[in-house]
Amino acid sequence: MLVKGMDWGFMRTETKLLCASTAVALFLGLSTGLAPSQAVSIPAVSPKVAGLGLTGKLFYHRYGQYGDWKSKGFELDLATGRLVRIDKLWTSAKSPLNIHPNPAGTEITFMGTATGLVENEWDVFVSHWDGTKWADPINLTGPNNKRDEDPKFSPDGHTVTYKEDGVMATIEMDTEGLPESSMPYFTSDGLGLIFERQGSIWLRDQAGVESKIWNRGITTAYYPINANVNKFLFTEVQSNRHDHIMMGYYNGDKAIPLFFGEDYCDNSDPYPYKAAKRFIFYVSTCPIPYKNYWKGGYNLMVADRKTKKVYNMDAFNIKTNSHFLELGPAWSATANMPQ
């Protein structure tokens, strides 16, 4: 059985590793750097998805397994299908994961490791658009012998939140949060943070008051992403141990599963397109046959909430997905793209 409306899928080969996390906010001061990016290909977008009218750029990363320090960062033009590897010639950082663009499309933040270290460590970086390329990244947090991971920009683009050694904090409060807090993400107004702690989804407001907005029970949750002022997306681990994507509500209404959930494969890492009014990007382990083999691991997908169909992102560029793991999609309406 395949997901309704899906033409391709793929076999699950690996379960993602989840990290304990923390959030800290930093005001950014950026500079330019070196290293041009390299284009992978410029195909014609399949008529199947061209009619959807998707525009902007989609960032994501690819690796064989978490912590192999071989992750690659990509940028996909949804209108043309052009695909670029953005980290090919960086000299200051390597293995970018969880790339997130600022609202203006002029900077990207990500977790990675500095080059030249005797022992690699996760730090948070920012790369600035210098007019032709994503410049050599600036290390915001290290090396500091800590795990600095999963950065996200604020809605105004002036602040980055991330996790450090499993503890969440903000610069506004200048205090550390409770341990085991994960995947922080700003609310639409930039004043609050949603995050996961011990399998539940929490909200920290402007005053620093924390409240649980989705409570774990038999099932648990992770990877919360703000969708709009009223809703948020997150991944629920079902009782059968497979992941599916949920829509949650800040007003306390009951969260609902999205239409493309399945019992035999995993769907996770949701990211909204234009406030999730119609489209949602995500990754899936549902089978995707390709030529004479199966594309493995997690692959990028997009769900159409209006037509109740899902599409493999290979329809935009056949090299988008691979037999490795494609993860962490993040969309930008304004991001620049190297030529």
Secondary structure, 3 states (H helix, E strand, C coil): CCCCCCCCCCCCCCCCCCCCCCCCEEECCCCCCCCCCEEEECCCCCHHHHCCCCCCEEEEEEECCCCCCCCEEEEEECCCCCEEECCCCCCCEEEEEEEEECCCCCEEEEEEEECCCCCCCCEEEEEEECCCCECCCEECCCCCCCCEEEEEECCCCCEEEEEECCEEEECCCCEEEEECEEEEEECCCCCCEEEEECCEEEEECCCCCEEEEECCCCCEEEEEEECCCCEEEEEEECCCCCEEEEEEECCCCCCEECCCCCCCCCEEEEEEECCCCCEEEEEECCCEEECCEEECCCEEEEEECCCCEEEEHHHCCCCCCCCCEEEEEEEECCCCCCC
